[in-house]
Amino acid sequence: MSLKFDNHVPDNNLNFSHSWSLDPDSNFVSFSLEDGQETQSIRAQYSHAQIRQYSLQIRDLPAGESPRDKLIQQGAQNLSNSELLSVLAGTGQGAGGLGQIILQELSEGQVDLLKRFQDVTLEELTAISGVGIAKATTILAAIEFGKRVYYLRPSVGTVIDDPAVAAAVLSDDLMWQNQERVATLLLDVKHRLISHQVISIGTATEALVHPREIFQAALRRGAVRVIVAHNHPSGSLEPSQEDLELTRQLLQGAQFLSIPLLDHLILGNGNFTSLRQTT
């Protein structure tokens, strides 16, 4: 990593003499340096007074009109809940298809239409007309996968009491990116997460950042503790001399502003390292 910052005479020995605190009520000790279409509807077909429902297969829809095409063209975030379910089930056409039927069946009496899906079972899904084992298991797998992704990233207000928790918050911003990025975690006095943000986006080999940008972000949000992190697209977790030099400048700024720098993390290839713990 090549980080651009003010010229400074290197100090080859960083002294991180204190470990992370696992007690959320205790105070971290700051770092210190030794030197200071119109939509068609599938109508019910009647036979002997029995209603038979037919599901329109996604592949039978005109090109560009299926939920899957919409996802490809506009992104998953622009699909409705019923359209997302239709993609997972492989049938239906969004709001008029099987996805909507599933929502109606499971969300009856619920204020939040999605809340029922938090603990829906295989038996409940397969009890819905048109939903067999294959569709039900696909939906359940998607729900579980979504939970795992969500819980991977702690929410605002989470106590950041360990480098692994800090890395989890920043993993989506940094871990698998193709450019070097510098990001911060801004915390309150009890180390609860106020905000996380990317400060700088660079190239595959360098990021441009100035300590002033980092501390300005902290001051704007009223943060009193800061954690800085950047990624190595190469996957290497070895800090470069530039990484160490940036850390020294950050420590000096932190000391001057009385905003403790709790750690500087390097993320890459599914892992991370803490300069506080390793230097």
C-alpha positions in Angstrom: 0.0 0.0 0.0 1.2 3.5 -0.9 -0.5 6.1 1.2 0.1 9.8 0.5 0.5 12.0 3.5 2.7 14.7 4.9 6.4 14.2 5.0 7.4 13.0 8.4 10.6 11.6 9.8 9.9 7.9 10.4 10.0 6.4 13.8 10.7 2.7 13.3 9.3 1.6 16.7 5.6 1.9 17.4 4.7 1.1 20.9 1.2 -0.4 21.2 1.6 -1.4 24.8 -2.1 -2.0 25.6 -4.4 -4.8 24.5 -8.0 -4.3 23.3 -10.4 -4.2 26.3 -13.1 -6.9 26.4 -15.0 -5.0 29.1 -17.4 -2.5 27.3 -17.5 -0.4 30.4 -13.8 0.1 30.7 -11.9 2.8 29.0 -9.5 2.1 26.1 -6.1 3.5 26.6 -5.1 5.5 23.5 -2.2 4.6 21.5 1.1 6.3 22.4 4.4 6.7 20.8 7.5 6.2 22.8 8.5 9.7 21.8 5.3 11.4 22.3 -46.3 -5.3 -19.1 -49.1 -4.2 -18.4 -49.0 -7.0 -16.0 -51.1 -9.9 -17.1 -53.0 -11.8 -14.5 -53.4 -15.5 -14.3 -57.1 -16.0 -13.8 -58.6 -18.9 -11.9 -59.9 -21.7 -14.1 -63.1 -23.3 -13.0 -63.9 -27.0 -13.3 -66.7 -28.7 -11.3 -66.9 -25.6 -9.0 -63.3 -26.2 -8.0 -60.8 -23.4 -8.4 -57.5 -24.4 -10.0 -54.7 -21.9 -9.9 -52.0 -21.9 -12.6 -48.6 -20.4 -12.1 -47.0 -18.7 -15.0 -43.4 -19.8 -15.4 -40.8 -17.1 -15.6 -39.5 -18.5 -18.8 -43.0 -18.1 -20.4 -43.0 -14.3 -19.8 -42.0 -12.0 -22.7 -38.3 -11.2 -22.5 -37.6 -8.3 -20.2 -40.8 -8.6 -18.1 -39.9 -11.3 -15.6 -38.7 -10.5 -12.1 -35.4 -12.2 -13.1 -35.0 -9.9 -16.0 -35.8 -6.9 -13.8 -33.2 -8.1 -11.3 -30.6 -8.3 -14.0 -31.5 -4.9 -15.5 -32.2 -2.9 -12.4 -30.7 -4.7 -9.5 -32.2 -6.8 -6.8 -32.8 -3.8 -4.6 -35.4 -2.6 -7.1 -37.6 -5.7 -6.8 -40.6 -5.9 -4.6 -40.8 -8.5 -1.9 -43.2 -10.6 -4.0 -40.9 -10.3 -7.0 -37.9 -11.5 -5.0 -39.9 -14.5 -3.8 -41.0 -15.2 -7.4 -37.3 -15.3 -8.5 -36.5 -17.7 -5.7 -39.6 -19.9 -6.4 -38.9 -19.8 -10.2 -42.6 -19.1 -11.0 -45.0 -16.2 -11.0 -44.7 -12.7 -12.3 -44.0 -10.5 -9.3 -47.0 -8.9 -7.6 -49.6 -11.1 -9.5 -47.7 -14.4 -9.1 -46.7 -17.0 -6.6 -44.6 -14.6 -4.7 -47.6 -12.5 -3.8 -49.5 -15.7 -2.8 -46.7 -16.7 -0.4 -46.7 -13.3 1.1 -50.4 -13.2 1.6 -50.5 -16.7 3.1 -47.7 -16.2 5.6 -48.2 -12.5 6.5 -51.9 -12.6 7.5 -52.3 -10.5 10.6 -48.8 -9.2 10.5 -48.0 -5.5 10.5 -44.6 -6.1 9.1 -45.0 -8.4 6.0 -41.4 -9.7 6.3 -41.4 -10.4 10.0 -43.2 -13.8 9.5 -40.3 -15.0 7.4 -37.8 -14.8 10.2 -38.9 -18.2 11.5 -41.0 -19.7 8.7 -40.8 -23.5 8.5 -40.6 -26.0 5.7 -44.0 -27.3 6.7 -45.6 -23.9 6.5 -44.2 -23.1 3.1 -45.1 -26.5 1.5 -48.7 -26.0 2.9 -49.1 -23.2 0.4 -50.6 -24.2 -3.0 -47.9 -24.2 -5.6 -45.0 -24.5 -3.2 -43.3 -27.8 -3.2 -40.1 -29.1 -1.5 -37.8 -27.6 -4.1 -39.2 -24.1 -3.9 -39.6 -24.2 -0.1 -36.0 -25.3 0.5 -34.7 -22.6 -1.9 -36.6 -19.9 0.0 -35.4 -21.2 3.4 -31.8 -21.3 2.2 -32.1 -17.7 0.9 -33.5 -16.6 4.2 -30.7 -18.2 6.2 -28.1 -16.9 3.9 -29.5 -13.4 4.3 -29.4 -13.7 8.0 -25.8 -14.7 8.0 -24.8 -11.8 5.8 -26.8 -9.4 8.0 -25.4 -10.6 11.2 -21.9 -10.5 9.8 -22.0 -6.7 10.0 -22.8 -5.3 13.4 -25.3 -2.4 13.5 -25.0 1.1 14.8 -24.9 1.1 18.6 -22.9 -2.1 18.7 -20.0 -2.1 21.2 -16.8 -2.4 19.3 -14.7 -4.2 21.9 -12.4 -6.3 19.8 -10.6 -6.0 16.4 -12.6 -8.9 15.0 -15.9 -6.9 15.6 -14.4 -3.9 14.0 -13.3 -5.9 11.0 -16.8 -7.4 10.7 -18.3 -3.9 10.5 -15.9 -2.9 7.7 -15.8 -6.1 5.8 -18.4 -5.1 3.2 -16.6 -1.8 2.6 -13.1 -3.1 2.4 -12.6 -6.9 2.4 -13.1 -7.8 -1.3 -12.6 -4.5 -3.0 -10.3 -4.2 -6.0 -9.1 -0.8 -5.0 -7.4 0.3 -1.8 -9.8 2.1 0.5 -9.4 3.8 3.8 -12.3 3.7 6.2 -13.1 4.7 9.8 -15.2 3.5 12.6 -16.4 6.3 14.8 -17.3 5.5 18.4 -18.8 7.1 21.4 -17.1 7.2 24.8 -18.4 3.6 25.6 -17.1 2.3 22.3 -20.5 2.0 20.7 -20.6 2.4 16.9 -21.8 5.8 15.8 -20.9 5.5 12.1 -18.6 3.9 9.7 -17.6 5.4 6.4 -15.1 5.1 3.6 -12.8 8.1 3.6 -10.8 7.5 0.5 -10.8 5.2 -2.6 -7.6 4.8 -4.5 -6.2 2.3 -7.0 -5.1 -1.3 -6.8 -1.9 -0.3 -5.1 -2.4 3.0 -3.3 -4.9 5.1 -1.5 -4.7 8.9 -1.0 -5.5 10.0 2.5 -4.7 12.7 5.0 -5.1 12.3 8.7 -7.0 15.6 8.7 -9.8 13.9 6.7 -10.1 11.1 9.2 -10.3 13.4 12.3 -12.7 15.8 10.5 -15.1 13.0 10.1 -14.8 12.2 13.8 -15.4 15.8 14.8 -18.5 16.1 12.5 -20.1 13.1 14.1 -19.1 13.9 17.6 -17.0 10.8 17.9 -14.6 10.4 20.8 -12.9 7.2 19.7 -11.6 6.3 16.2 -10.6 3.1 14.5 -8.9 3.3 11.1 -8.8 0.5 8.6 -7.7 0.0 5.0 -7.6 -3.0 2.6 -4.9 -4.7 0.6 -6.4 -6.0 -2.7 -3.5 -8.3 -3.0 -4.7 -10.1 0.2 -1.4 -9.5 2.0 -1.9 -8.4 5.6 1.7 -7.3 6.1 1.9 -3.6 6.9 4.1 -1.5 4.6 6.3 1.2 5.8 3.7 3.7 4.5 1.1 2.0 6.6 3.2 2.4 9.7 4.1 5.9 8.9 0.4 6.8 8.4 -0.3 5.2 11.8 2.3 7.4 13.4 0.8 10.5 12.0 -2.7 9.4 13.1 -1.3 8.8 16.6 0.1 12.2 16.8 -3.2 13.8 15.5 -5.2 11.7 18.0 -3.0 12.8 20.9 -3.3 16.5 19.8 -7.1 16.3 19.5 -7.6 14.0 22.5 -9.5 11.6 20.3 -7.9 8.2 21.0 -7.0 6.1 18.0 -7.9 2.6 19.1 -6.5 0.6 16.2 -5.4 0.5 12.6 -6.6 -2.6 10.8 -5.6 -4.1 7.5 -8.2 -6.3 5.7 -7.8 -8.6 2.8 -8.7 -12.1 1.4 -11.2 -12.8 4.2 -8.9 -12.0 7.0 -7.5 -9.0 8.9 -4.6 -7.9 11.1 -4.5 -5.4 13.9 -1.5 -3.1 14.0 -2.2 -2.6 17.7 -1.8 -6.2 18.4 1.1 -7.0 16.0 3.4 -4.0 16.2 
